[in-house]
Amino acid sequence: MHSIGGQVSDTTAQPKSATKDAPSKPNWWRQAAVYQIYPRSFADHNGDGLGDIKGITARVPYLKELGVDAVWLSPFYPSELADGGYDVADYRDVDPRLGSLADFDEMVSALHASGIKLIVDIVPNHTSDQHEWFQEALQSPPGSAARDRYVFRDGIGPDGSQPPTDWQSVFGGPAWHQVPDGQWYLHLFAPEQPDLNWDNKDVHEDFIKTLRFWSNRGVDGFRIDVAHALTKDLSEPLPTWEELRHLMHENLPLDGTHPFWDRDEVHEIYAEWRKVFNEYDPPRTAVAEAWVPRPRRPRYASAEGLGQAFNFDLLEAAWDASEFREVIDDNLTLSSESGASSTWVLSNHDVVRHVTRYGLPQDPDTKNGKSWLMTDGKEPKLDRELGERRARAAVLLLLALPGSTYMYQGEELGLHEVGDLPEEAMQDPSYFRNKGVEKGRDGCRVPLPWTPDGASFGFGSNGAHLPQPGWFADVAVAVQENDPASTLWLYRRALEARHKLQSGEALEWVDNGNAEVLHFARPDGWQCVTNFSAQPVPLPPGEVVLASVPVDDEIPADATVWLKV
Ligand code: GLC
């Protein structure tokens, strides 16, 4: 009897405590399901339109029922919000609009009481321009100790009126900003995000203090923002932008010689941090956001360094069996090099939601959704259902892989990107600094719908800081809770079944003679089969534990099935 689409069969049931990687163990992170919360858009407790810490605490039962092992919280620190909180004004406090340290402690207790770990975001490449250090630097003369914590330089040209280089920032526009006394400071991102100088010992000491501060408050791990930046070699002569601009992400030099991305010295910082992490029991964990070529990734993930690194390869891949297979194989090899487990990611707060991406033509020009966003979600035409169907198949595939899966809030609702945010609603600096080229990242950061009606669909009592479209009503949590076929229930069942099925980290491919079907086996008889093709394929032998759509003796197009063999 195969037709248990969307249902967990009971025959594999064991008590949760019997799983080998129970969350209380030091290796809890190796095969964790981590849920990313973008706090300003999750749940608004105090009705100011901005999500907050108490909103998260109130939703811990939701997270527990979802079945995640850990939550990763994007920045909740005091911030002027020049970059959605990634411009941190004080690393050891909570933004008063989001709550207080007491609220934070209460949230940690509630999460831990529900068996959920907490990972917080650390932003070490730059501070906010409102940070007390930067304010002090502005008030101090060139050459002062306060300026040395950042990257200040004299300009060039007879009167120093030209920036030291012609480099562009990641969000567009120049990477240098001039201060009133004529000096310039470096900002790889927005001007409100001055880069720190990691040759300065105050910077090292202060981040260690921050890591201990949160670790002492019970935080279990850290997500390290742009972990491949931090150390820089700005010795003269500096390359021109023309020489540098092609050297991004996978095109970075493999020998660590780029002046500011992925330099070898950055690992000295992470070795220092590792010592701090290991002062705790269990050791605190960390995951690097490092946009580096694949062969450079294991070093970030090593046990002497951060311990894990994001792998964005699936996030960048088309919905295509051979691409997925290559990415999986490569990353399992890389993780055996580093000794870490692999990570798997389809969405986060920086990219077009994958439900939407998978409903667009999977061509190189359209698959990341950016061109679709530029037309306010009109062109190319989005096939919403196809995207939802593929996304359901994709998450079952990811959750069956050895390693940690990082999920982004709302994907458990099958939430699409909001493609038609009006200009007056936009907040993202990458929109303002890149007008006409990028629509920015606000469309994946629209506050979540909890109920089909009410002010801001249950997000809060008084509106939402980014406008929610009417169709949010149909996908609200409360609606999906009442529908056993919903994506929310698929995630809940998948996470529950994963706990029961997961043991060792091995993966073996099962040859099925069809290049469009990926079939692999995990230890103890757990198998996962994904049909990427547009045709149904025969269902292999085994008992269906879970399926992304109802199945009989065939696996329909764009679907995944978990089997117990
Ligand atoms: C990372 C964050 C992104 C932020 C940037 C600068 O890439 O994920 O949201 O804008 O760093 O801090």
Boltz pocket constraint, residues with backbone or C-beta under 6 A from the ligand:
constraints:
  - pocket:
      binder: B
      contacts: [[A, 83], [A, 86], [A, 87], [A, 123], [A, 189], [A, 225], [A, 226], [A, 289], [A, 349], [A, 350]]
      max_distance: 6.0
